[in-house]
Amino acid sequence: MEIKISTKQLLYVLLFIAWIIFIGICIEAGGFIVNTILPFVTKTNNASNYWNGLDLSNLFMRDSGNFVVLTFLMIIVSVLKAILFYLIIKLLHDKKLDLAKPFNDALQKFISISSYLAFGIGLFCNYGKNYAAWLESQNILLPKIEDLRFDGGDVWLFMGIILFIISFIIKKGVEIQAENELTI
C-alpha cells in the first residue's frame, strides 16, 4: 500500500504546523514580557517563579538592571522567532509559493527577510548566552541556557547565512526567468 501526498496537501500540513509553532512562540513571548514587568509593578519578588518555572530571583534581587537586560534579550529572541513564523504563515496562506514558477519576487523577498531574522536570532542568542555566562561568573545563580532559550545561536547564524546565499540564487533565478519571458 502506497500513500501519496500531493504538494498541496503537504503545504497545508506545513501551514498547520507553522500555526501551532507560531501560537506557542507568541504565548512564550507574551509570558516573558508579562513576567518581566510583573516584579516591578507588584513590588514583590515574583522573579522566583518566572515564565515556565524559571527562577531568576537571584538576579532580580542582586541587580534589577541585569534582570531587565537578560529578560529583554529573551523577549527579543522570542519576538524574532514569532515574526519569522508569521512570515512563513503569510507566505503559505497567501499562496505566494507557486511551484510552477518557483522564482518569483515574493519568495525572494521572503527568503531575504528570513535570512536577516535568522541571523538576528543567532546574534541575540549568542549575546544572551555570553551575557548569562558573564552573570554566572559574577556568582549569580541562573537557570540553564536551554531554559533561558539562548541555545542554538550558532545554528541560527548558520541558517541565516545559508538563507542569504539562497536569496541571492533565487534573485538571479528571478532575473533569468524574467529575461526568458521577455525573449519569448
N, C-alpha and C positions, 0 to 999 in steps of 0.2 A: 504494500500500500504506500503510495507516494502522496505526500502533502505538498500542494502547490500554493504558494503565497504570491500574489501579484504585488507589483511595486506599489500600487495604490493602497493596498491593504497594509503593507509594511510601513508606508508613510503615516497612515492613521495610527498604527501601533506606536510608532515613534512620537507622534504628536501627543498621544495619551500619556506615554512615559514622561515626555518633556513637561506636560502639565503637572503631573504628580511631583516631579522634582522641583519645578518652579514654585508650587504652593508650599512645599516643605522648606525651601530656602527662604521664601518670603516670611514664613512663620518664624524661622530661626532668626532672620534679620530683625524682625519686629520684637522678638524676645530679647535680643541683645540690646536694642535701643531702649526698651522699657526698663530692663534691669540695670542699665547704665544710669538712667535718670532717677530711678526709684530711691536709691540710698541718699541722694541729695535732697529729694523732696520730703521724704519721711523722717529725715534726720536720725535714722537708725542704721545699724549695720546689717542691711539686707544683702550685702555682698557675700555673706556666708552661704546663701542659697541662690546663687546666680543662675542664669538660664541652664537648664538640664543638670542641675545639681552641682555646678562648678562652685568651688569655694575660693573666692577672691577676697575674703575678709582680711587676710594678712596684708595684702597690697593696699586695700582701701584704708585700713587703719594706719598703715605706715605712711602712705603718701597718696592722697586722693588724686593728685595730678597725674601720677603714673598710672593709676587706675583708669582715669579717663583716656589717657593715650592708648593703653593696651586694649581697652574695650572699643575705642574708636577704630583701631586697626581691625579688630574682629568685625565691626559693623561694616567697614569699607569692603573687606573681603566678601562678606555675605551679600552686600548690595550689588557688587560687581558680578557675582555669580548669578544673582537673580536677574540682572539686566541681560546677561548672556543667554540664560534660558528663555527670557522673554523674547529676545530676538529669534531664537530657534523656533519658538511657538509662532511668532509672527510670520516667519518665512514659510513654515509648513501650513499654517492656517490660511494665509493669503494665496496659497498655491502658486508662489513665485518660483518654485523649483520645478522647472519644465525639463523633463529628461529628453524630449525631442530636440530641444535647443538648450543644451546644458550651459553654454557660455552666454550668460546674459548679465546686464548691469546690476540687477538686484542681487544675484548670487555673488558677484564680485564685491559689491558693497557690504553684503552680509559677512563674507569671509574676512574682508579687511577690518571691519569693526570688531569682529570676533577675535581677530589676532591681537588687536590692541587691548581688548578686555582681558584676554587670557594672559597677555604679558603683564598687564597691570595687576591682575590677581597674583601672579607669581612674584612680582616685586613686593607687594604688600605682605604676602605670606612670608617671604624670606625676611623682610624687615621686622615683621611681628615676631618671628622665631628668634631673630637676633636680639630684639628688644627684650623678649621674655628670658633669654639666656643671660642678658646683662642684669635683669632684675633678680634672677636667681643667684648671680654672682654677688649681689648686694645682700644676700641672706634673706631673701623674701621667698616664702614658700608659695609655689604656683602649681596649678594642675599641669598634666602632661600637655605637650604641644598638640597632640591629636585632639585633645578635649577643647583646646583653645581654637581649633580649626585653622592652624597655621601649617599643618603638614602638607607635603606635596607641592611646595612652592617651585621646586626645580622642574617638576613635571609640567606645571602651568607655564613656566618660562619656555620650556622646550616646545610645548604645544603652540604658544604664541608665535615662536619663530617659524615653526613648520607652517602654520596657517598664513603667516606673512608671505612665505615663499609660494604657497598655493595661490594666494591672492594675486601675486604677480603673474603666475602662469595663467590663471583664469582671465586676467586683464588682457594678456596677449591673445588668448583664445577669443575674447570678445572682439578685439581688433581684427583678427584674421577672419572671423565669421562675418563681421560687417563688411569687410573688403570683398569676401567671396559673394555676398549677396548683391553687392554693387556691380560686380563683373558679370553676373548672370543676366 
